[in-house]
Amino acid sequence: MNIRPLKNNIIVEKVESTRTTASGIALISNNGEPDKAKVVAIGNDVEGILVDDLLLVNWNKASELNNGNFRITEEDVIGVYYEE
């Protein structure tokens, strides 16, 4: 089932942070390193954020949905990750 958020709501899914050792072993870290959020859908009033963007989110204000995704508002976004 798809969802189209209204106004300034954003639907995201958590992306766990992983690190790879020199020998190629993937380590999932949760010690102070925040989980990223991948944007699944955005409301019409959201500016500067696109679907598939990776966000740094205030998870204390996120609401978990039935499908495992989370609903946040534009104000809950701390930043957008980008590559230089």
LINFEN-V893542 format. One record per pair of residues at least 12 apart in sequence whose ideal C-beta (glycine too) atoms are under 10 Angstrom apart, sorted by the first residue. I is the first residue (numbers start at 1). J is the second residue. D is the distance in whole Angstrom. If there is no record, write none. Layout:
# LINFEN-V893542
i/j/d
I/J/D
I/J/D
This chain:
# LINFEN-V893542
i/j/d
1/66/9
1/67/7
2/40/9
2/41/8
3/40/8
3/41/6
3/65/8
3/67/8
3/69/8
3/71/9
4/41/6
4/42/9
4/43/8
4/44/9
5/40/9
5/41/5
5/42/6
5/43/4
5/44/9
5/45/10
5/46/8
5/71/7
5/72/10
5/73/9
6/43/5
6/44/7
6/45/8
7/43/5
7/44/7
7/45/5
7/46/8
7/73/8
7/74/9
8/42/9
8/43/6
8/44/9
8/45/5
8/46/6
8/47/9
8/49/10
8/72/10
8/73/5
8/74/4
8/75/8
8/76/10
9/41/9
9/42/8
9/43/5
9/44/10
9/45/9
9/46/8
9/63/10
9/71/6
9/72/7
9/73/6
9/74/8
9/76/10
10/37/9
10/39/6
10/40/8
10/41/7
10/42/5
10/43/7
10/46/6
10/49/7
10/51/10
10/53/9
10/55/8
10/57/9
10/62/10
10/70/9
10/71/7
10/72/5
10/73/7
10/74/7
10/76/8
10/77/7
11/37/10
11/39/7
11/40/5
11/41/4
11/42/8
11/43/9
11/51/9
11/65/7
11/67/9
11/69/5
11/70/7
11/71/6
11/72/8
12/36/9
12/37/4
12/38/6
12/39/6
12/40/6
12/41/9
12/42/10
12/49/10
12/53/9
12/54/9
12/55/7
12/57/7
12/59/10
12/62/8
12/65/10
12/69/7
12/70/5
12/71/8
12/72/6
12/76/9
12/77/9
13/36/10
13/37/7
13/38/5
13/39/9
13/40/6
13/65/10
13/67/9
13/68/7
13/69/5
13/70/7
14/35/5
14/36/8
14/37/6
14/38/8
14/57/9
14/59/8
14/62/9
14/64/10
14/68/8
14/69/9
14/70/7
15/35/6
15/36/4
15/37/7
15/38/5
15/54/7
15/55/9
15/81/10
16/28/5
16/29/8
16/30/8
16/33/10
16/35/6
16/36/8
17/29/5
17/30/8
17/31/10
17/33/5
17/34/7
17/35/6
17/36/7
18/33/10
19/33/9
34/56/6
34/57/8
34/58/10
34/59/8
34/78/9
35/56/9
35/57/8
35/59/7
36/53/10
36/54/5
36/55/7
36/56/7
36/57/8
36/81/6
37/53/9
37/54/7
37/55/5
37/56/8
37/57/5
37/59/8
37/62/8
37/69/9
37/70/7
37/72/7
37/76/9
37/77/8
37/81/10
38/51/9
38/52/7
38/53/8
38/54/6
38/55/8
38/69/10
38/81/10
39/51/5
39/52/6
39/53/5
39/54/8
39/55/6
39/72/10
39/77/9
39/80/9
40/52/9
40/65/10
40/67/9
40/69/6
40/70/9
41/69/9
41/71/10
42/74/9
43/73/9
43/74/8
45/73/10
45/74/8
46/73/9
46/74/5
46/77/9
47/74/8
48/74/8
48/77/9
48/80/7
49/74/7
49/77/7
49/80/7
50/80/9
53/77/9
53/80/5
53/81/8
53/82/9
54/79/10
54/80/7
54/81/4
54/82/8
54/83/10
55/72/8
55/76/9
55/77/5
55/78/8
55/79/7
55/80/6
55/81/7
56/77/7
56/78/4
56/79/4
56/80/8
56/81/7
57/70/8
57/72/6
57/76/6
57/77/6
57/78/6
57/79/9
58/72/8
58/73/10
58/75/9
58/76/5
58/77/8
58/78/6
59/72/9
59/76/9
60/76/9
61/73/8
61/75/8
61/76/5
62/76/7
63/76/10
